[in-house]
């Protein structure tokens, strides 16, 4: 499970999450970031805790429950790996007690499409080109064109699209742990 790539990582993924939590007071949102210790980098588990903090129904699916030690020597992780490893592993260990729903599972594209078809969104960790360990927010899909529609925090509010095959490659690439945070808009 990777952290957000951009510095400040907190800005891109947290703002992305905030957009789908509804209009929150800036002070309340910043207070939650401080309380949850989301100051250096944002991992997918952090976003799950943020959802729980604001009472947003969610389900976090990942291939790795904790930090994969195999990433320690990757350039992306090297700088903060040791300090973040303990913090992130503690969050996973405490998730159930904190009512943060985390499952070790693989999610199919059909599962994702079914979730989107119900009007919900999903925050997905992807690796694609210059974006390594980057969160995007899925908003919809088109079976007719074979496209996935998403918001990329790097492009503000612009709706983006990609082919299902490109999306699948980006979300299942090495380092993403296939992290996906299903967010239910009816919460």
C-alpha positions as CSV (number, residue, x, y, z in Angstrom):
1,X,0.0,0.0,0.0
2,X,1.6,3.2,-1.2
3,X,1.5,6.7,0.0
4,X,0.6,9.6,-2.2
5,X,3.5,10.6,-4.4
6,X,3.3,14.3,-4.7
7,X,4.6,16.6,-2.0
8,X,2.8,17.7,-0.2
9,X,1.1,14.3,-0.5
10,X,-1.4,15.6,2.0
11,X,-2.7,18.2,-0.4
12,X,-3.6,16.1,-3.4
13,X,-5.2,13.1,-1.8
14,X,-6.7,14.8,1.2
15,X,-8.3,17.5,-1.0
16,X,-9.5,14.7,-3.3
17,X,-11.1,12.9,-0.3
18,X,-12.5,16.2,1.0
19,X,-14.3,16.9,-2.2
20,X,-16.4,13.7,-1.7
21,X,-17.0,14.2,1.9
22,X,-19.1,17.2,1.1
23,X,-18.5,20.8,2.2
24,X,-16.6,20.8,5.4
25,X,-15.3,23.7,7.3
26,X,-11.6,24.3,6.6
27,X,-10.8,24.3,10.3
28,X,-12.7,21.1,10.9
29,X,-10.9,19.4,8.0
30,X,-7.5,20.6,9.0
31,X,-8.2,19.6,12.6
32,X,-9.0,16.1,11.5
33,X,-5.8,15.9,9.5
34,X,-3.8,16.9,12.6
35,X,-5.7,14.6,14.9
36,X,-5.1,11.6,12.5
37,X,-1.4,12.7,12.1
38,X,-1.8,13.2,8.4
39,X,1.0,15.7,8.0
40,X,3.8,14.1,6.0
41,X,2.3,11.7,3.6
42,X,-1.0,10.1,2.9
43,X,-1.4,6.3,2.7
44,X,-4.7,4.6,1.6
45,X,-5.2,3.5,5.2
46,X,-5.1,7.2,6.2
47,X,-7.9,8.0,3.8
48,X,-9.9,5.1,5.3
49,X,-9.4,6.6,8.8
50,X,-10.4,10.0,7.4
51,X,-13.6,8.6,6.1
52,X,-14.4,7.0,9.4
53,X,-13.6,10.2,11.2
54,X,-16.3,12.0,9.2
55,X,-18.8,9.2,9.4
56,X,-18.5,8.3,5.7
57,X,-19.3,4.6,4.9
58,X,-16.4,3.0,3.2
59,X,-14.7,-0.2,2.4
60,X,-10.9,-0.4,1.9
61,X,-9.7,-3.4,-0.2
62,X,-6.0,-4.1,-0.5
63,X,-3.6,-7.0,-1.3
64,X,-1.3,-6.1,1.7
65,X,-2.5,-5.5,5.3
66,X,0.4,-3.2,6.3
67,X,3.6,-2.0,4.8
68,X,5.2,-4.3,2.3
69,X,8.9,-4.5,3.3
70,X,9.8,-5.2,-0.4
71,X,9.2,-1.5,-1.1
72,X,11.9,-0.3,1.3
73,X,14.6,0.0,-1.4
74,X,12.3,1.6,-4.0
75,X,13.3,5.2,-4.6
76,X,9.8,6.4,-4.0
77,X,9.8,5.1,-0.4
78,X,13.4,5.4,0.7
79,X,13.2,8.8,2.3
80,X,10.3,8.1,4.8
81,X,10.0,4.3,4.8
82,X,11.3,3.7,8.4
83,X,9.3,6.4,10.1
84,X,6.1,5.6,8.1
85,X,6.3,1.8,8.4
86,X,5.6,1.8,12.2
87,X,2.8,4.4,12.0
88,X,1.0,2.7,9.0
89,X,1.3,-0.8,10.5
90,X,-0.2,0.5,13.7
91,X,-3.2,1.9,11.8
92,X,-3.8,-1.5,10.2
93,X,-3.5,-3.3,13.6
94,X,-6.1,-0.9,15.1
95,X,-8.4,-0.7,12.2
96,X,-11.1,-3.1,13.4
97,X,-11.2,-1.6,16.9
98,X,-11.5,1.9,15.3
99,X,-14.3,0.7,13.0
100,X,-12.2,1.2,9.8
101,X,-13.3,-1.5,7.4
102,X,-10.2,-3.1,5.8
103,X,-10.3,-6.3,3.7
104,X,-7.5,-8.2,2.2
105,X,-9.0,-9.0,-1.2
106,X,-8.7,-8.5,-4.9
107,X,-11.4,-6.5,-6.6
108,X,-12.5,-7.1,-10.2
109,X,-13.3,-4.4,-12.7
110,X,-16.9,-5.7,-12.5
111,X,-17.0,-5.0,-8.8
112,X,-15.8,-1.5,-9.4
113,X,-18.3,-0.9,-12.2
114,X,-21.2,-2.2,-10.0
115,X,-20.1,0.2,-7.2
116,X,-20.0,3.1,-9.7
117,X,-23.3,2.1,-11.3
118,X,-25.0,2.7,-7.9
119,X,-23.8,6.3,-7.9
120,X,-20.9,5.8,-5.5
121,X,-17.3,6.8,-5.9
122,X,-14.0,5.1,-5.3
123,X,-10.5,6.4,-4.5
124,X,-7.9,4.3,-6.2
125,X,-4.2,4.2,-5.9
126,X,-2.5,4.1,-9.4
127,X,0.9,4.1,-11.0
128,X,0.9,5.6,-14.4
129,X,3.7,7.4,-16.2
130,X,4.9,10.3,-14.0
131,X,2.3,9.5,-11.3
132,X,3.7,6.9,-9.0
133,X,1.6,6.2,-5.9
134,X,-1.1,8.7,-7.0
135,X,-4.8,8.7,-5.9
136,X,-7.6,9.2,-8.4
137,X,-11.3,9.4,-7.7
138,X,-13.5,7.1,-9.9
139,X,-16.8,8.7,-10.9
140,X,-18.3,6.5,-13.5
141,X,-17.8,4.3,-16.6
142,X,-19.1,3.6,-20.0
143,X,-19.5,0.0,-21.2
144,X,-20.1,1.2,-24.7
145,X,-16.8,3.0,-25.0
146,X,-14.9,0.8,-22.5
147,X,-13.9,3.9,-20.5
148,X,-13.5,4.8,-16.9
149,X,-14.2,8.4,-15.8
150,X,-12.3,9.9,-12.9
151,X,-11.1,13.1,-11.2
152,X,-7.3,13.5,-10.9
153,X,-6.3,16.0,-8.2
154,X,-3.5,17.1,-10.5
155,X,-6.1,18.5,-12.9
156,X,-8.4,20.3,-10.4
157,X,-12.0,19.6,-11.1
158,X,-11.6,18.3,-14.7
159,X,-13.2,15.0,-15.4
160,X,-10.7,12.6,-17.1
161,X,-11.2,9.3,-18.8
162,X,-9.1,6.3,-19.7
163,X,-9.7,2.9,-21.2
164,X,-10.5,0.1,-18.9
165,X,-7.3,-1.7,-19.9
166,X,-5.2,1.4,-19.1
167,X,-6.9,1.8,-15.8
168,X,-6.5,-1.9,-14.9
169,X,-2.7,-1.7,-15.7
170,X,-2.3,1.5,-13.6
171,X,-4.2,0.1,-10.5
172,X,-2.7,-3.3,-10.5
173,X,0.9,-2.3,-11.2
174,X,3.7,-3.1,-8.7
175,X,3.5,-0.9,-5.6
176,X,-0.2,-0.1,-5.6
177,X,-1.2,-3.3,-3.7
178,X,-4.4,-2.8,-5.7
179,X,-5.6,-0.4,-3.1
180,X,-9.1,0.8,-3.6
181,X,-11.3,2.7,-1.1
182,X,-15.0,2.3,-1.9
183,X,-16.9,5.3,-0.7
184,X,-20.7,5.2,-0.3
185,X,-22.3,8.6,-1.0
186,X,-25.4,7.8,0.9
187,X,-23.6,7.9,4.3
